[in-house]
Amino acid sequence: QVQLVESGGGLVQAGGSLRLSCAASGRAFSINTMGWYRQVPGRQRELVASITSGGTTNYADSVKGRFTISRDNAKNTVYLQMSSLKPEDTAVYYCYAQVPPYVKWGQGTRVTVSS
């Protein structure tokens, strides 16, 4: 089993920065891609960024140039550095990990960006 624990959410003013972390434990050696989704009440969960075990990254158009995803395979941890935050980035951010054939999810961490 793989467990994911997120940290780093909070309240920040527009234009500010936050860094989210997601640490995996358990059978972490079996993890393939990791990443982050976010969800706003009443809307579908959307992919923010992902990173493969080899370091290939993918970003939503809305965060390109502002967010950076990285991964420390030795620590089984994925990070999301968020800069130039906008009020529309306000959401609950969920870490995920592909552990074939399953997808594991973290509990979510709330990010609130005030205008």
Secondary structure by P-SEA (a helix, b strand, c coil): cbbbbbcbbbbbccccbbbbbbbbccccccccccbbbbbcccccccccccccccbbbbbcccccccbbbbbcccccbbbbbbcccccccccbbbbbbbcccccccccbbbbbbcc
